[in-house]
Amino acid sequence: MVKSALVIGGTGPTGPSIIAGLLERGFDVSIFHRGTHEPPDLPEVRHIHGDPHFPDTIAASVGTGSYDVVLAAYGRTKILAESFAGRAGHFLAIGGSPRYAGFNEPQLLCPYGPALPIGEDAPSALTVDAAGSAAIKFAQHIVRTEEAVFAQHPDATYFVYPIVYGPRTVWPWEWSVIRRVNDGRRTILIPDNGLALHSRVSAENAAELLLRAIDQPTISKGNRYNAGDAQQYTVRQWVELLLEGLGATAELVSVPSMIAPWVRAMYSPTSGSISDHNLLDTAKARYELGMRDVIGIRPAVRQLLDWYDRNPVDEANTPAFVDRFDYDLEDTLIASWAAASADLARIAHQPLPDDVHPMAHPKQAGQLSDGKGR
């Protein structure tokens, strides 16, 4: 008997790979979405157009039928979980890494920020006092949505996504580098030497994780899994990977994010509240589900750059894209920071101490200390 699958969403970065994987597994696939995006690379499946955010519109569009697999990849997940209670053999849903305490407002934790890597059993945002923080309140909403999913579907599988990169991503930060190269810029600003580390996952690897969970329901049901590529890079390394893929060179100029927060915002989502480092532990998915990346980062970057070449970002109509490419301001900041750094180095001159190896290196047998008193 052919199994049925309903993908709610399916037109974003991971959709084509998920749908293709379900078809390869013999599923009869339908996708439920608003119909505002119809990517040309979607496999041929049944489309159900409607609004997945409200009980009435969900019922009117999808009816009362049951499915072997329901994947809530878009819409209002809590309401979808309620709408498909008792109607999904395996309900799968996707949340985000702000669910973890310290992802936002890291100063509220002691020590500062989350312990790394962040495992699935790490404290949630519910353990943090929102204290008027909109970011924490949103993160707590993510956790409560997850709780609602498991309340309606105890055997659900829940995925915690980090930053997803790939075609049609909602946050196309890579365009900040690509356009600067296209505009002939020879300097690119990065915050704090680009040392921030945020977990990322390619769309194809994220889809592979979901498909592995569907393949192994006896293992995946009732569990939460972090998603992420096997290797992770800092912001600076990502900029360098993009430049390499573009065959371009540029001087990366570091400025402190405390004096240029807008530079940090170019590279970090919710930059005003996010921790410098958010590294998800993906060992559980790799151990329990045998998760292995189906594409490496360099090939994924190459594919992404090819996509951007054919599909430049519509900056004015991409709400999450905040870069405004004010090159005059950038040049002023570069010159001002260089002058300030030179003044500070002159005023607070501190010669570097000689390197001292801490281990003793005696020249003769029986010496209690060597010539440097070690």
Secondary structure as GFF3:
##gff-version 3
##sequence-region A 1 374
A	DSSP	beta_strand	4	8	.	.	.	ID=ss1
A	DSSP	alpha_helix	15	24	.	.	.	ID=ss2
A	DSSP	beta_strand	28	33	.	.	.	ID=ss3
A	DSSP	beta_strand	46	49	.	.	.	ID=ss4
A	DSSP	alpha_helix	55	62	.	.	.	ID=ss5
A	DSSP	beta_strand	67	72	.	.	.	ID=ss6
A	DSSP	alpha_helix	77	83	.	.	.	ID=ss7
A	DSSP	beta_strand	88	96	.	.	.	ID=ss8
A	DSSP	three_ten_helix	97	99	.	.	.	ID=ss9
A	DSSP	three_ten_helix	106	108	.	.	.	ID=ss10
A	DSSP	three_ten_helix	125	127	.	.	.	ID=ss11
A	DSSP	alpha_helix	134	152	.	.	.	ID=ss12
A	DSSP	beta_strand	157	161	.	.	.	ID=ss13
A	DSSP	beta_strand	163	165	.	.	.	ID=ss14
A	DSSP	alpha_helix	175	182	.	.	.	ID=ss15
A	DSSP	beta_strand	187	191	.	.	.	ID=ss16
A	DSSP	three_ten_helix	192	194	.	.	.	ID=ss17
A	DSSP	beta_strand	197	198	.	.	.	ID=ss18
A	DSSP	beta_strand	200	202	.	.	.	ID=ss19
A	DSSP	alpha_helix	203	215	.	.	.	ID=ss20
A	DSSP	alpha_helix	217	220	.	.	.	ID=ss21
A	DSSP	beta_strand	223	226	.	.	.	ID=ss22
A	DSSP	alpha_helix	235	246	.	.	.	ID=ss23
A	DSSP	beta_strand	251	255	.	.	.	ID=ss24
A	DSSP	alpha_helix	261	267	.	.	.	ID=ss25
A	DSSP	beta_strand	277	278	.	.	.	ID=ss26
A	DSSP	alpha_helix	283	288	.	.	.	ID=ss27
A	DSSP	alpha_helix	297	310	.	.	.	ID=ss28
A	DSSP	three_ten_helix	315	317	.	.	.	ID=ss29
A	DSSP	alpha_helix	327	347	.	.	.	ID=ss30
###
